[in-house]
Structures are given as structure tokens and as C-alpha cells.
Amino acid sequence: MKNIFRQIVVLTAALVLVIPVAVFAAGGAFTDDDESIFEADIEWLAAAGVTLGCNPPANDNFCPEGGVTRGQMAAFMRRFAQYIDAEDGTVANADNAANADNAANAALLGGKSKSQFQPALFAFASNLSFSVNSFGIFTVVSASVTPTDIVCAVGSPQADILIRASGLVTSLSTGESALFDLYENGNLIDGTHRWVTDSNGSFAMEWLFASSGGTETFSLRATEGGSDVYSVEDAQITLEVVQDTRCET
């Protein structure tokens, strides 16, 4: 009888010593990640509902050194999708939860599935012969293109337009030169100068232009500072919207 009583006392004392360890363990969802360098990440997963724990039903352990089965990974992935409101797997819904402003932009921009094709917007213009015979700035050839026109919830609309222009100068006087530039809606695009000094010389230029949407008219123009007379043969300009309008922040 005394031995039984002695065992009960020892067992009770042991429980008294063990209980405070669980009650006063470090904070957080789990008690076994306090020494882990990944504790902050683990606790974030718990707060987001991606992980529930590794010892149901208590689920007060994460088992940070344990392996992950394919089934557990599937549960993690689905819970994370639910966290970002993309359980159906669509990018739009993920944007919706991650950033409401980007979601608004995504709704404006739309999108294409892998079975749909979106051709680039393209414009072309040519002029077989153009004469420069007096002082001034002359439009040799021009073309227009219209990227998608949108209003951005955040940031500014922008489209990338690739401009190519070329031509052949003939009958240029010796010692004289011909100057060509690209213009956008009547405004000079800085840095697009091309000089021709040969009597019969060709020129070509390529420029990537950032547009803010709406109809864009690009022109190839010749500048004559004197009274030279020359011709431009086979002049052409092509426009290609290589990336349609999106919202840039």
C-alpha cells in the first residue's frame, strides 16, 4: 500500500513539472519551431491557413525537420490558392487578392488563353518618289496605328511600337547632305537623325517608341537647310505594336 501511494506521489510530481513547459512555451502557433531559423516563415504559413500542423487533432507541432508527402504538398498548394483567392487556378483571381489595383488593371487588359492568337497591330506606308527642292521640313511618308486604348486604375498606359523607316537618296549634289528624322504626331523623336552625303545613298532606321495609347501617327521627314534638290526613292515606314497597351507603374 505504501509503495502504491509512493508511486502516485511521484507521478503527480512529474505531471506538475511537465505541465508548465507546455503552458509557458514561446508564442506562435507551434511549440516545436521556436529554435528553427524558419520560425517566421512557418508562423506565416500557419497565419495564412496554409498549414494546420503535423500532430492532429492538437496540431500544436509543425515538425520543421520532417519530410512532406505528396498529399501534404497538395493540401499546402490548395490552401495557398484559397489564401490568394485563386482556388480555380486563374491568374486574375490571384491578382485580385494579392493586389486589388493590379486586378483592376488585369480586368481592363483582358487576356488570351493558350489556344487564342493575338496578332500584332501593323501599319505600312510607302512613297516611290519624293522631291526636296527648297528650304524646310518635308514629310516623305507617314503611317498610323492605334494600340488598345485603356484607362489604368494604377500607373500609366503604355504600348511599345517598333518603327522602321528606309529609303534611297538620288541626285544629291556633291558636298551637300540630306537629313532624315522620325516624328510622332508631329513631334520630333530625339535621336533619330540619319544623314546621307552620297549622291546616291541609302538610309535605314529603327526605333522602339513607348506610346501612351490612342492613335499614333509616325512620319519620316526630310530637313533641307539650303536650296539643294534631291529625290527620295522607295521610301517606306512600317509600324508594329510589339506589346499592346498595358499599365506601367
Long-range contacts (C-beta under 8 A, 24 or more apart in sequence): 29-53, 29-60, 29-62, 30-60, 30-61, 30-62, 31-60, 31-61, 32-61, 32-62, 32-63, 32-64, 33-62, 33-64, 36-64, 38-64, 45-76, 48-79, 48-80, 48-83, 49-79, 49-82, 49-83, 50-76, 50-79, 50-80, 50-83, 51-76, 51-79, 101-153, 101-154, 102-154, 104-153, 104-154, 105-152, 105-153, 105-154, 105-155, 105-246, 105-247, 108-150, 108-151, 108-152, 108-153, 108-247, 109-148, 109-150, 109-245, 109-246, 109-247, 118-244, 120-240, 120-241, 120-242, 121-145, 121-146, 121-147, 121-239, 121-240, 121-241, 121-244, 122-238, 122-239, 122-240, 122-241, 123-238, 123-239, 123-240, 124-236, 124-237, 124-238, 124-239, 125-236, 125-237, 125-238, 126-234, 126-235, 126-236, 126-237, 127-232, 127-235, 127-236, 128-233, 128-234, 129-231, 129-232, 129-233, 130-222, 130-231, 130-232, 130-235, 131-229, 131-230, 131-231, 131-232, 132-178, 132-222, 132-224, 132-228, 132-229, 132-230, 132-231, 132-232, 133-227, 133-229, 134-224, 134-227, 135-224, 135-225, 135-226, 135-227, 136-223, 136-224, 137-221, 137-222, 137-223, 137-224, 138-221, 138-222, 138-223, 138-224, 139-183, 139-219, 139-220, 139-221, 140-167, 140-180, 140-219, 140-220, 140-221, 140-222, 140-232, 140-235, 141-165, 141-167, 141-219, 141-220, 141-235, 141-236, 141-237, 142-217, 142-218, 142-219, 142-220, 142-237, 143-217, 143-218, 143-219, 143-237, 143-238, 143-239, 144-215, 144-216, 144-217, 144-218, 144-239, 145-215, 145-216, 145-218, 145-239, 145-240, 145-241, 146-214, 146-215, 146-216, 147-211, 147-213, 147-214, 147-216, 147-241, 147-244, 147-245, 148-213, 148-244, 148-245, 149-213, 149-214, 149-245, 150-213, 150-245, 150-247, 152-247, 153-247, 154-247, 154-249, 155-247, 155-248, 155-249, 156-212, 156-247, 156-248, 157-212, 157-213, 157-245, 157-246, 157-247, 157-248, 158-210, 158-211, 158-212, 158-213, 158-245, 158-246, 158-247, 158-248, 159-210, 159-211, 159-212, 159-213, 159-241, 159-243, 159-244, 159-245, 159-246, 160-208, 160-209, 160-210, 160-211, 160-241, 160-242, 160-243, 161-208, 161-209, 161-210, 161-211, 161-216, 161-218, 161-239, 161-240, 161-241, 161-242, 162-206, 162-207, 162-208, 162-209, 162-239, 162-240, 162-241, 162-242, 163-205, 163-206, 163-207, 163-208, 163-209, 163-218, 163-237, 163-238, 163-239, 164-204, 164-205, 164-206, 164-237, 164-238, 164-240, 165-204, 165-205, 165-220, 165-235, 165-236, 165-237, 165-238, 166-202, 166-203, 166-204, 166-205, 166-234, 166-235, 166-236, 167-202, 167-203, 167-220, 167-232, 167-233, 167-234, 167-235, 167-236, 168-200, 168-201, 168-202, 168-203, 168-232, 168-233, 168-234, 168-235, 169-196, 169-198, 169-200, 169-201, 169-202, 169-203, 169-230, 169-231, 169-232, 169-233, 170-199, 170-200, 170-230, 170-231, 170-232, 170-233, 171-199, 171-200, 171-229, 171-230, 171-231, 172-196, 172-197, 172-198, 172-199, 172-200, 172-201, 172-228, 172-230, 173-199, 173-228, 173-229, 173-230, 174-199, 176-226, 176-228, 176-230, 178-222, 178-224, 178-228, 178-230, 178-232, 179-222, 179-223, 179-224, 179-225, 180-205, 180-220, 180-221, 180-222, 180-223, 181-220, 181-221, 181-223, 182-207, 182-218, 182-219, 182-220, 182-221, 183-218, 183-219, 183-220, 183-221, 184-209, 184-216, 184-217, 184-218, 185-216, 185-217, 186-217, 208-242, 211-245, 213-245
